[in-house]
Amino acid sequence: MSAPGVVITGLGAVTPLGLTVAETWAGLCEGKVGIDTITAFDPVGFTCKIAGQVPEYRIQNYVPKTHRKAIKLMSRDIELSVIAASEALVDAGLVTKGIDPEKVNIDPERVAVNLGAGLISCDLVELAPAVAASVTDGTFDIRKWGTEGLDLVTPLWLLKYLPNMLACHIGIIHDIQGPSNTITCAEAAGHLAIAEAAQTIARGGSDIALAGGAEAKVNPIVMIRQCLLKRATDQNNDEPAAACRPFDVDAKGSVFGEAAGVVILENSEHADSRGARIYAELVGVGQSNNINPVYEHLEPDGKGVWIAIEKAMAEAQIEPDDLDLIVPHGTGIPADDLAEAKAIRAVLGDAAARIPVWPTKSMLSNTGAAGGAVDIIAAVCAMMDGRIPAAKNCDRQAEGCNLNIITEPRKASIRYILSCSYSYGGQTAAVVLKTRNGND
Amino acid sequence: MTERVVITGMGIVCPLGHDVETFWQAILAGQSGVARTTIFDASTFPTTFDAEVKDYDFAGFTGDPSLHEHGNRGSHFVLGAAAQACRQAGIDIETDEPADGIDRSRLGIYLGAGEGSVDNDVFFAAIVAGWDAQKNEMDWGRWAEVAFGRMSAMRELEQEPNMPASHVALLTGARGPTRSCLTACAASTQAVGEAMMMIRRGDADVMIAGGAHSMIHPLGLTGFNRLTALSTRNESPQTASRPFTASRDGFVLGEGAGALVLESLSSAKKRGMEILAEVIGYGSSTDAFRITDMHEEGRGAVQAMTAALADAGLSYQDVDYVNTHGTSTAENDSIETKAIKAVFRDKAKNTPASSVKSMLGHLIGAAGAAELITCILAIRDGMVPPTINLNDPDPALDLDYVPNKPRKMPVNVAMNESFGFGGQNDVVIVRRFS
């Protein structure tokens, strides 16, 4: 990316390993797995009964009084994003109207919001009484719904489930008035939102952006979709910690979960001028498409991922040997992991054998639109901390992957990190981060 | 030097037609695409009408319908719109060996696209089976038994909002930057704006941009009816979408898709394409006000219009035509009028500002793309589309809304406005190419 650069100055994360970045990073370093039996609903009858669930929280503690009435309009996806956004702003030293109206240090029109969001499924329990009131002879009767059921649906029901409401609640809470977008590209959405926000800053559209993604996938409709598509594992329900096995020979599918990740992106001159702490620089973005009539899988050679990585590295102006860490998408779906591994090797060539690869989903679960953002945050933590945690559950690499997956934690001096993702449906994304520590 | 971005192809599938010329003739004739709901039985809903795409078969636009047959309505609509746009722009589709001179890794997609409908029969049946009214709780085992037994994997997959873009990728072989966004009713204007930015940055030579959406399904209609956002003029559907009138009572739900081929000027020249218009400005903002209401003074709308003008390097005095968001809700039409007055000052009352939603209904995520196509046709033919059903103007709203009859006048610069729930504001400006 041409000057001025775009840097990361704040991090916020809510994950199955904790309600903050610090807790999440500590959990990753300790090798904790945030996957367990589903408690959000009774998963009896589901082929996959496990998920990555966020620890308990009280949303009231994260919402200023001025916005408390709007809590009833927040689906869980929105709540998670609101929590992560607040942490990221505070971490970056930014004071908004929602943090302290007396000490605001941002220009609302010069701050953007760009979040990845999922297809937010409605709460079936909330809807059920209205459906139950619309039954004739044991079956749902649409005419009765019109006269009886419809009125039982809470008036503002729809607004809880529009994907752009994550960004809108955050905008209202913090009085952020700049460009705002919501990227709905499933598991690639987090990367793509961060990419677009960086481009908005680079073209002068804003000085600062909240970017990332959030999704709460532990919902019966969302989970059954992954079960029916056979993307969710139907094995290891009794051994949740061993269930998600990216690139492993015993992998049987992914495990889904919920999370939010928000980074503060900032024009580097703006960050320098206010003396902000700079975590890393975002130096390359690449995007492409997987073209596969089997929509739910990557094409076997991973070409869409391959093109995205190649473009991101070209923009970053780096060679494969410059990379010190790769955080792949690595879902635990065998065919997709193999295709992704092939894509990584196709771009990196011989260097792929040396560059550490650290998949996170065995610990954090597959959190959809949040995944890319959480991975970028984990990557920044590794860079800042100078260490790479061990990948869990990758005990024996599946044939054909041939990646240098890190199974023991290690210290590392990290200059450049590549993180990539793809959606089922086909959009692919890659991001390159560069250290701001010392020389590279 | 930043690339100039031009339009080289357009396609539309909407309630007024399944191709651009049919659509445009209907608009100029002031036709309404509104009628009783036929997609499902809405006869007992507060609103019993909508603007539907009728008699449309996506299979006519693809050589291999089986690759797309499980797509949701939005995906099917956008396949037709994208195929038309590609044909006009000379983009080869459904081939491994395109001869159109476009590097596939520099051909991208950006759609403002909505979710597909839930699989209604089984969605409701599973809830009926699982709900224990005595205990007031769901028996998930009974729910799962019905759901696992009857839900289809592909029908579930196709509800994801990124799927319309996936279908377009398969149709065109696009390997360039691809995104899908969903900023409610502003989504496809935003998609076109961001697609333009991708070409300006040099990330792509050609972008297929636009939108696709249908919320004409039981839960969609329920949601909007509960918000009291829809007109309930059931006795007269064709006059129900009546923006800027004193008697307006809500919008009319529509559906469809619009696709535009955006291309760098150098690529279009190299390929010898006819240039339909130039995209010159984009502005995006958020109200940061309330989830349920627009900012009273249209603060965000003003910011987005101002930003788009600045991006285009124009003054409000240069704009010949405003295609309003004009939904026919009490709130939107009044606040949008205020916002236009704030931006256009002395020229506000002399700048034609019409709403094609009076004819087309509200295509939600796809609205902006359809309306931007209207802007480009207005430039091409020197005809400004009317706002129909404008027989009892709201005395408080006093702009030139082009009532009821199209107007012949030269249009060089047109501004398209889209505003979404939650306070999303997006504006794109197009200009006659010279």
Boltz contact constraints between the chains, C-beta under 6 A:
constraints:
  - contact:
      token1: [A, 41]
      token2: [B, 140]
      max_distance: 6.0
  - contact:
      token1: [A, 42]
      token2: [B, 140]
      max_distance: 6.0
  - contact:
      token1: [A, 44]
      token2: [B, 140]
      max_distance: 6.0
  - contact:
      token1: [A, 44]
      token2: [B, 141]
      max_distance: 6.0
  - contact:
      token1: [A, 45]
      token2: [B, 141]
      max_distance: 6.0
  - contact:
      token1: [A, 45]
      token2: [B, 144]
      max_distance: 6.0
  - contact:
      token1: [A, 45]
      token2: [B, 145]
      max_distance: 6.0
  - contact:
      token1: [A, 46]
      token2: [B, 144]
      max_distance: 6.0
  - contact:
      token1: [A, 70]
      token2: [B, 291]
      max_distance: 6.0
  - contact:
      token1: [A, 73]
      token2: [B, 291]
      max_distance: 6.0
  - contact:
      token1: [A, 119]
      token2: [B, 115]
      max_distance: 6.0
  - contact:
      token1: [A, 119]
      token2: [B, 160]
      max_distance: 6.0
  - contact:
      token1: [A, 119]
      token2: [B, 161]
      max_distance: 6.0
  - contact:
      token1: [A, 124]
      token2: [B, 127]
      max_distance: 6.0
  - contact:
      token1: [A, 125]
      token2: [B, 138]
      max_distance: 6.0
  - contact:
      token1: [A, 128]
      token2: [B, 127]
      max_distance: 6.0
  - contact:
      token1: [A, 128]
      token2: [B, 131]
      max_distance: 6.0
  - contact:
      token1: [A, 131]
      token2: [B, 124]
      max_distance: 6.0
  - contact:
      token1: [A, 131]
      token2: [B, 127]
      max_distance: 6.0
  - contact:
      token1: [A, 132]
      token2: [B, 131]
      max_distance: 6.0
  - contact:
      token1: [A, 132]
      token2: [B, 133]
      max_distance: 6.0
  - contact:
      token1: [A, 135]
      token2: [B, 128]
      max_distance: 6.0
  - contact:
      token1: [A, 140]
      token2: [B, 124]
      max_distance: 6.0
  - contact:
      token1: [A, 140]
      token2: [B, 128]
      max_distance: 6.0
  - contact:
      token1: [A, 142]
      token2: [B, 41]
      max_distance: 6.0
  - contact:
      token1: [A, 143]
      token2: [B, 44]
      max_distance: 6.0
  - contact:
      token1: [A, 146]
      token2: [B, 44]
      max_distance: 6.0
  - contact:
      token1: [A, 146]
      token2: [B, 45]
      max_distance: 6.0
  - contact:
      token1: [A, 147]
      token2: [B, 44]
      max_distance: 6.0
  - contact:
      token1: [A, 150]
      token2: [B, 222]
      max_distance: 6.0
  - contact:
      token1: [A, 153]
      token2: [B, 222]
      max_distance: 6.0
  - contact:
      token1: [A, 153]
      token2: [B, 226]
      max_distance: 6.0
  - contact:
      token1: [A, 155]
      token2: [B, 226]
      max_distance: 6.0
  - contact:
      token1: [A, 157]
      token2: [B, 223]
      max_distance: 6.0
  - contact:
      token1: [A, 157]
      token2: [B, 226]
      max_distance: 6.0
  - contact:
      token1: [A, 158]
      token2: [B, 223]
      max_distance: 6.0
  - contact:
      token1: [A, 159]
      token2: [B, 291]
      max_distance: 6.0
  - contact:
      token1: [A, 162]
      token2: [B, 184]
      max_distance: 6.0
  - contact:
      token1: [A, 163]
      token2: [B, 182]
      max_distance: 6.0
  - contact:
      token1: [A, 164]
      token2: [B, 183]
      max_distance: 6.0
  - contact:
      token1: [A, 164]
      token2: [B, 184]
      max_distance: 6.0
  - contact:
      token1: [A, 164]
      token2: [B, 422]
      max_distance: 6.0
  - contact:
      token1: [A, 165]
      token2: [B, 422]
      max_distance: 6.0
  - contact:
      token1: [A, 168]
      token2: [B, 422]
      max_distance: 6.0
  - contact:
      token1: [A, 168]
      token2: [B, 423]
      max_distance: 6.0
  - contact:
      token1: [A, 171]
      token2: [B, 286]
      max_distance: 6.0
  - contact:
      token1: [A, 171]
      token2: [B, 288]
      max_distance: 6.0
  - contact:
      token1: [A, 172]
      token2: [B, 288]
      max_distance: 6.0
  - contact:
      token1: [A, 175]
      token2: [B, 288]
      max_distance: 6.0
  - contact:
      token1: [A, 176]
      token2: [B, 288]
      max_distance: 6.0
  - contact:
      token1: [A, 177]
      token2: [B, 285]
      max_distance: 6.0
  - contact:
      token1: [A, 177]
      token2: [B, 286]
      max_distance: 6.0
  - contact:
      token1: [A, 177]
      token2: [B, 288]
      max_distance: 6.0
  - contact:
      token1: [A, 179]
      token2: [B, 284]
      max_distance: 6.0
  - contact:
      token1: [A, 180]
      token2: [B, 286]
      max_distance: 6.0
  - contact:
      token1: [A, 181]
      token2: [B, 181]
      max_distance: 6.0
  - contact:
      token1: [A, 181]
      token2: [B, 190]
      max_distance: 6.0
  - contact:
      token1: [A, 182]
      token2: [B, 181]
      max_distance: 6.0
  - contact:
      token1: [A, 182]
      token2: [B, 182]
      max_distance: 6.0
  - contact:
      token1: [A, 182]
      token2: [B, 183]
      max_distance: 6.0
  - contact:
      token1: [A, 183]
      token2: [B, 179]
      max_distance: 6.0
  - contact:
      token1: [A, 183]
      token2: [B, 181]
      max_distance: 6.0
  - contact:
      token1: [A, 184]
      token2: [B, 161]
      max_distance: 6.0
  - contact:
      token1: [A, 184]
      token2: [B, 162]
      max_distance: 6.0
  - contact:
      token1: [A, 184]
      token2: [B, 180]
      max_distance: 6.0
  - contact:
      token1: [A, 184]
      token2: [B, 182]
      max_distance: 6.0
  - contact:
      token1: [A, 185]
      token2: [B, 162]
      max_distance: 6.0
  - contact:
      token1: [A, 185]
      token2: [B, 180]
      max_distance: 6.0
  - contact:
      token1: [A, 186]
      token2: [B, 160]
      max_distance: 6.0
  - contact:
      token1: [A, 186]
      token2: [B, 162]
      max_distance: 6.0
  - contact:
      token1: [A, 192]
      token2: [B, 179]
      max_distance: 6.0
  - contact:
      token1: [A, 224]
      token2: [B, 147]
      max_distance: 6.0
  - contact:
      token1: [A, 225]
      token2: [B, 156]
      max_distance: 6.0
  - contact:
      token1: [A, 228]
      token2: [B, 151]
      max_distance: 6.0
  - contact:
      token1: [A, 228]
      token2: [B, 153]
      max_distance: 6.0
  - contact:
      token1: [A, 228]
      token2: [B, 156]
      max_distance: 6.0
  - contact:
      token1: [A, 229]
      token2: [B, 153]
      max_distance: 6.0
  - contact:
      token1: [A, 287]
      token2: [B, 177]
      max_distance: 6.0
  - contact:
      token1: [A, 288]
      token2: [B, 175]
      max_distance: 6.0
  - contact:
      token1: [A, 289]
      token2: [B, 169]
      max_distance: 6.0
  - contact:
      token1: [A, 289]
      token2: [B, 174]
      max_distance: 6.0
  - contact:
      token1: [A, 289]
      token2: [B, 175]
      max_distance: 6.0
  - contact:
      token1: [A, 289]
      token2: [B, 178]
      max_distance: 6.0
  - contact:
      token1: [A, 291]
      token2: [B, 169]
      max_distance: 6.0
  - contact:
      token1: [A, 291]
      token2: [B, 170]
      max_distance: 6.0
  - contact:
      token1: [A, 293]
      token2: [B, 67]
      max_distance: 6.0
  - contact:
      token1: [A, 295]
      token2: [B, 166]
      max_distance: 6.0
  - contact:
      token1: [A, 296]
      token2: [B, 157]
      max_distance: 6.0
  - contact:
      token1: [A, 307]
      token2: [B, 105]
      max_distance: 6.0
  - contact:
      token1: [A, 307]
      token2: [B, 175]
      max_distance: 6.0
  - contact:
      token1: [A, 423]
      token2: [B, 162]
      max_distance: 6.0
  - contact:
      token1: [A, 425]
      token2: [B, 162]
      max_distance: 6.0
  - contact:
      token1: [A, 425]
      token2: [B, 163]
      max_distance: 6.0
  - contact:
      token1: [A, 425]
      token2: [B, 166]
      max_distance: 6.0
  - contact:
      token1: [A, 426]
      token2: [B, 166]
      max_distance: 6.0
  - contact:
      token1: [A, 426]
      token2: [B, 169]
      max_distance: 6.0
  - contact:
      token1: [A, 427]
      token2: [B, 178]
      max_distance: 6.0
